[in-house]
Amino acid sequence: MGWSPFRLTGLTYKDSRSSGGYTLIASIGGDAVYLLDETGRVVHIWKVPGFQPGYGYILPGGNLLVRGQPLIETGVGVGEPAGSADILLELDWESKEIWRWESKVFHHDMCRLPNGNTLVLVWELVPENLIPRIKGGLTPEMVEWFNSEPDFRSMVLQGMGVGGRPRLQGMLTDAVWEIDPAGKQVHIWHAYDHLDPETDRICPLCFPGEWSHANAVQASPDGRKVLLSFRELSLVMIISWPDGDIKWKWGRPFISHQHDPTFTSDENVLIFDNGTHHPVQGKTRIVEVSTKTNEVIWQYLPSPVFSLLSGHIGGCERLANGNTLICEGESGRILEVTSEGEICWEWNSPFVFDFKGVKNVQIFRAHRYEADWPELKGRGTLDPGEFKEFNKKWGLD
């Protein structure tokens, strides 16, 4: 969709088909996590001094699990990490720290398991003997040219990412750690043990420094299946947990640089297909695919065409009433669409923050909660009047 300084912000549309409820967002570059009511006004804020949230979701019981970084007051350049480590916090309703874990290799996503442990995505190095077998990526000549053109390089990379960058030197891949409440690793799954260097090829338009680039991890309700997304491979997979065997793989050429796969049933997965490097024309859509037949059983394509577009972040989730919530990440737009593909709720972020030297309105993901769900049950009436001045400041009143 893009962004304009003259566009309407806040709630721009709502009709009776919307599920209602409350929407959780964190604006990239900001210092707080916001809960919005169905009119698009802020009704609750989580904020921790010195902490810059990147993405979070509410746990049953009302605590917030949020990934972020130290709040850096000075500028952070293109491609540079912000701070020494990524931080994972569990906060109560009053933003009091209940649990904290941090690591220099933690990135992108996390998932609380039914047993109380937490899955986290971490960077790690590809074993040296495996590197020569990995296929794909930009040619050495293109990499050399790109690095020799600093102005072009800066233009391409401006605004990219959702926080820090890898702090390891070498070719990167990913692992999934299961950590207990004490922060101890109780199980590790290495992507390089399960990916195939011959067939799981890096996108030919991406740098060869990252083999996989995981951007999502989600567990099934019973914790026995884990859903993973690998951006550089345009690949989504389901593994059994904790043994880690691959149960399903699906991806290129049907999706490109996807984000936020989620279970919609025992057999189906919903995916935000960024479409960054689709053949002929990059095009963003939402797809629901059967893990039994590998067929797309539902998709959302915007009308007019190209009115949904987000190249490197975004998310989606199926709502209780059958609608789908979509986060068009780069433009900061949240929309809810019916099963027929009609928009029934839309909200545009008014929050403009500096991120790595440029202004942006990006949102990594959004989540929707109903008032009587375990995440918000017992919170009573969430009143935007408690944040009257804040909503007025940002034009949300």
C-alpha positions in Angstrom: 0.0 0.0 0.0 2.8 2.4 0.7 2.6 5.4 3.1 1.7 9.0 2.7 2.1 11.9 5.2 -1.4 12.9 4.1 -3.2 9.6 4.7 -5.8 9.2 7.4 -4.5 7.5 10.5 -6.2 5.6 13.3 -9.4 3.7 12.5 -10.4 4.4 8.9 -13.1 1.8 8.4 -15.3 -0.6 10.5 -18.5 -2.4 9.8 -20.7 -5.0 11.5 -18.7 -8.0 10.1 -15.7 -7.2 12.2 -14.9 -9.5 15.1 -14.4 -6.6 17.5 -12.1 -7.1 20.4 -8.6 -5.6 21.1 -5.5 -5.4 18.9 -2.0 -5.6 20.2 0.8 -3.7 18.3 4.4 -2.6 18.9 5.7 0.1 16.5 9.3 -0.5 15.4 11.6 2.2 16.8 9.1 3.1 19.6 9.4 2.5 23.3 6.0 0.9 24.2 3.5 -1.8 23.3 -0.1 -0.7 22.7 -3.5 -2.4 23.1 -6.2 -0.8 20.9 -9.9 -1.1 21.2 -12.2 -1.8 18.3 -12.4 2.0 17.6 -8.6 2.1 17.2 -7.9 4.0 20.4 -5.2 3.0 22.9 -6.6 1.4 26.0 -3.4 0.0 27.6 0.3 0.6 27.4 3.3 -1.5 28.4 6.5 0.4 28.8 9.8 -0.4 30.4 12.5 2.3 30.9 15.6 1.7 28.7 13.8 -1.0 26.6 12.8 -0.8 23.0 10.1 -3.5 22.2 10.1 -5.1 18.8 7.3 -7.6 19.0 5.1 -9.2 21.7 2.0 -11.1 22.4 -0.2 -11.6 25.5 0.0 -14.9 27.4 -3.1 -16.6 29.0 -3.5 -14.8 32.3 -2.6 -11.4 30.9 1.2 -11.2 31.0 3.0 -9.8 28.0 5.9 -11.8 26.4 7.9 -9.3 24.4 11.2 -9.3 22.5 13.2 -6.1 22.2 16.6 -4.4 22.7 18.2 -1.8 24.9 16.8 1.6 24.0 19.7 3.4 22.2 19.5 7.1 22.4 22.3 7.6 19.8 22.0 6.7 16.1 22.2 3.1 14.9 23.5 2.8 11.4 22.2 0.6 8.5 23.0 -3.0 9.2 24.3 -2.4 12.7 23.0 -4.2 15.9 21.3 -2.1 18.5 22.9 -2.9 21.8 24.9 -6.0 22.9 22.0 -8.5 23.0 18.3 -9.0 22.2 16.1 -9.2 25.3 13.1 -11.3 26.1 10.8 -10.0 28.9 7.6 -11.2 30.5 5.8 -8.2 31.9 2.7 -8.1 34.1 -0.2 -5.8 33.4 1.6 -2.9 35.2 4.8 -3.4 33.1 6.6 -5.0 36.1 9.3 -7.4 35.0 8.3 -11.0 35.9 11.0 -12.8 33.8 14.0 -11.8 31.7 16.3 -13.6 29.3 18.8 -12.2 26.9 21.3 -13.5 24.4 23.6 -12.0 21.7 22.2 -14.6 19.3 18.5 -14.3 20.0 16.4 -12.9 17.2 13.0 -12.4 15.7 10.6 -14.7 17.5 9.7 -16.7 20.6 6.9 -19.1 21.7 5.8 -20.1 25.2 5.2 -23.9 25.5 2.5 -25.6 27.5 5.2 -26.9 29.9 6.2 -23.4 30.8 9.4 -23.4 28.8 10.0 -21.0 25.9 11.1 -21.6 22.3 13.5 -18.9 20.9 15.1 -18.5 17.6 18.9 -18.0 17.6 21.6 -17.3 15.1 24.4 -19.8 14.8 27.2 -20.5 12.3 27.1 -23.1 9.5 29.7 -25.7 10.0 32.7 -25.0 7.8 32.6 -28.3 6.0 29.0 -27.7 4.9 29.4 -24.2 3.5 30.8 -25.2 0.1 27.7 -27.4 -0.6 25.1 -24.6 0.0 23.6 -23.3 -3.2 22.1 -20.0 -4.3 22.5 -16.4 -3.3 24.0 -13.4 -5.2 27.1 -14.2 -7.1 30.5 -13.0 -5.7 30.7 -10.4 -8.4 27.3 -8.9 -7.4 28.2 -8.9 -3.7 31.5 -7.1 -4.5 29.7 -4.5 -6.7 27.0 -4.0 -4.0 29.6 -3.3 -1.3 31.5 -1.0 -3.6 28.4 1.3 -4.0 27.7 2.6 -0.5 25.0 5.1 -1.5 23.1 2.3 -3.3 23.7 -0.1 -0.5 22.3 2.4 2.0 19.2 3.0 -0.1 18.4 -0.7 -0.3 19.0 -1.5 3.4 17.3 1.6 4.9 14.5 0.5 7.3 15.2 -3.2 6.9 15.1 -5.5 9.8 13.2 -5.7 13.1 16.0 -4.9 15.5 19.5 -6.0 15.9 21.6 -7.9 13.3 23.7 -11.0 13.7 26.7 -10.5 16.0 28.5 -13.6 14.6 31.2 -13.6 12.0 30.7 -16.2 9.2 27.9 -17.9 7.3 24.8 -17.9 9.4 21.9 -20.3 9.9 19.4 -20.8 12.7 18.7 -23.0 15.7 15.7 -23.3 18.0 16.4 -23.4 21.7 14.0 -24.6 24.3 14.8 -22.7 27.5 13.4 -23.3 31.0 12.3 -20.5 33.4 15.8 -20.4 34.7 17.1 -19.6 31.2 18.8 -23.0 30.9 18.8 -24.7 27.5 17.0 -28.0 27.8 16.8 -28.8 24.1 18.5 -27.5 20.9 17.4 -28.1 17.3 20.0 -27.2 14.6 18.6 -26.2 11.2 21.8 -27.3 9.5 21.2 -30.9 10.6 17.8 -30.9 8.8 18.1 -28.6 5.8 19.4 -30.0 2.5 22.1 -27.9 0.9 21.3 -29.2 -2.6 17.6 -28.4 -2.5 17.1 -25.8 0.2 18.8 -23.1 -1.8 19.2 -19.4 -0.9 17.1 -17.0 -3.0 19.3 -15.9 -5.9 18.6 -12.3 -5.1 19.8 -12.5 -1.5 23.2 -12.3 0.1 24.8 -15.7 0.6 25.9 -14.8 4.2 22.7 -16.3 5.6 21.5 -19.8 4.7 18.1 -19.8 6.3 17.1 -16.6 8.3 14.2 -17.9 10.5 11.6 -15.3 11.2 8.8 -17.3 13.0 8.4 -20.1 15.5 5.0 -21.3 16.7 4.0 -24.4 18.7 0.7 -26.3 18.4 -1.6 -26.1 21.4 -0.2 -29.4 22.8 3.4 -28.4 22.1 4.1 -31.5 20.0 4.4 -29.7 16.6 6.5 -26.6 15.9 6.0 -24.4 12.8 9.0 -22.6 11.4 9.5 -20.0 8.6 12.9 -19.5 6.8 12.9 -16.3 4.8 16.0 -16.7 2.7 14.8 -20.2 1.5 11.1 -19.2 1.0 10.3 -22.3 3.1 7.8 -23.2 5.8 8.1 -26.4 7.8 6.5 -28.3 10.6 8.8 -30.4 12.9 7.9 -32.7 15.8 9.0 -31.5 19.2 11.3 -32.2 20.9 12.8 -34.8 18.6 12.8 -32.3 15.7 11.9 -34.6 12.8 10.5 -32.8 9.7 6.9 -33.6 9.2 6.0 -31.2 6.4 7.8 -28.7 4.1 6.3 -26.2 1.6 7.5 -23.1 -0.1 9.1 -21.8 -3.3 7.8 -21.1 -5.9 4.4 -20.7 -4.3 5.6 -18.3 -1.6 8.5 -15.8 -1.5 10.2 -14.5 1.7 7.1 -15.3 3.8 6.4 -14.4 7.4 4.2 -15.5 10.3 2.9 -19.0 9.5 0.2 -20.0 12.0 -1.9 -23.1 12.5 -5.6 -22.7 11.6 -6.5 -26.3 12.2 -4.7 -29.7 12.6 -4.2 -29.8 8.8 -4.0 -26.2 7.6 -1.5 -23.3 7.9 -2.0 -19.6 7.2 1.0 -17.7 5.8 1.8 -14.0 5.1 3.3 -14.4 1.6 5.4 -11.2 1.2 6.0 -12.1 -2.4 9.2 -10.1 -2.4 10.9 -12.1 -5.2 8.0 -13.8 -6.9 8.8 -14.3 -10.7 7.9 -11.4 -12.9 6.3 -9.2 -10.2 6.6 -9.0 -6.5 3.1 -9.3 -5.0 1.9 -9.7 -1.4 -1.0 -12.1 -0.5 -2.3 -14.2 2.4 -2.5 -18.0 1.7 -4.0 -20.9 3.6 -2.4 -24.2 2.6 -3.4 -27.8 3.3 -0.5 -29.8 4.9 -2.1 -32.9 3.6 -2.4 -32.0 -0.1 -0.1 -28.9 -0.4 -3.0 -27.1 -2.1 -3.8 -23.5 -1.4 -7.4 -23.7 -0.1 -7.9 -19.9 0.5 -6.1 -16.7 -0.3 -6.5 -13.0 0.1 -5.5 -11.0 -2.9 -6.2 -7.2 -2.5 -8.6 -5.3 -4.7 -7.5 -3.0 -6.3 -4.4 -5.0 -7.1 -1.2 -3.9 -5.3 -3.1 -2.3 -2.5 -1.4 -4.8 -0.1 2.3 -4.8 -0.3 5.0 -5.4 2.3 8.4 -6.7 1.2 10.2 -7.8 4.4 7.8 -8.0 7.4 4.1 -8.7 8.0 1.7 -11.1 9.7 -1.7 -12.7 9.7 -3.9 -14.7 11.9 -7.3 -16.4 11.6 -9.9 -14.9 14.0 -12.6 -16.8 15.9 -15.4 -15.6 13.6 -13.5 -16.8 10.5 -12.2 -13.5 9.5 -8.4 -12.9 9.0 -6.4 -10.2 10.7 -3.6 -8.9 8.5 -0.6 -6.7 9.4 0.8 -4.9 6.4 4.0 -4.4 8.3 6.0 -1.8 6.3 3.1 0.7 6.0 1.9 0.2 9.5 -1.6 -0.8 8.4 -3.8 -3.4 10.2 -6.8 -4.8 8.4 -9.4 -7.4 9.0 -10.9 -9.2 6.0 -13.9 -11.6 5.7 -13.6 -15.1 4.2 -14.9 -13.5 0.9 -11.9 -11.1 1.0 -13.7 -7.9 1.9 -12.2 -5.4 4.3 -14.4 -5.0 7.5 -11.9 -3.1 9.7 -8.8 -1.0 9.0 -6.4 1.0 11.1 -3.4 3.0 10.0 -0.6 3.6 12.5 0.0 7.3 13.3 3.2 6.4 15.2 6.3 7.6 13.3 9.6 6.7 14.9 13.3 6.7 14.0 14.7 3.3 13.2 18.3 2.9 12.2 18.6 6.5 11.0 15.3 6.7 9.1 11.7 7.5 10.0 9.3 4.6 9.8 5.8 3.4 10.7 6.5 -0.3 10.6 4.8 -3.0 12.7 6.2 -6.5 12.8 3.0 -8.3 13.7 -0.4 -7.7 15.3 -2.7 -9.9 17.4 -6.4 -9.7 18.2 -8.0 -10.7 21.5 -11.6 -10.8 22.6 -12.5 -9.4 26.0 -13.5 -12.8 27.5 -10.4 -14.7 26.2 -7.9 -16.0 28.7 -5.4 -13.3 27.8 -7.8 -10.4 28.9 -10.3 -12.1 31.1 -10.9 -10.2 34.3 -9.5 -6.9 33.0 -12.9 -5.3 33.1 -13.7 -2.3 30.9 -10.6 -1.2 29.0 -11.3 2.6 28.9 -9.6 4.8 26.2 -10.4 7.7 28.5 -7.5 6.7 30.7 -5.2 7.6 27.8 -7.2 10.6 26.6 -4.2 12.9 26.3 -2.1 10.2 24.6 -4.8 9.4 22.1 -5.3 13.1 21.4 -1.6 13.6 20.8 -1.5 10.9 18.1 -4.9 11.8 16.6 -6.7 8.7 17.8 -9.4 10.4 19.9 
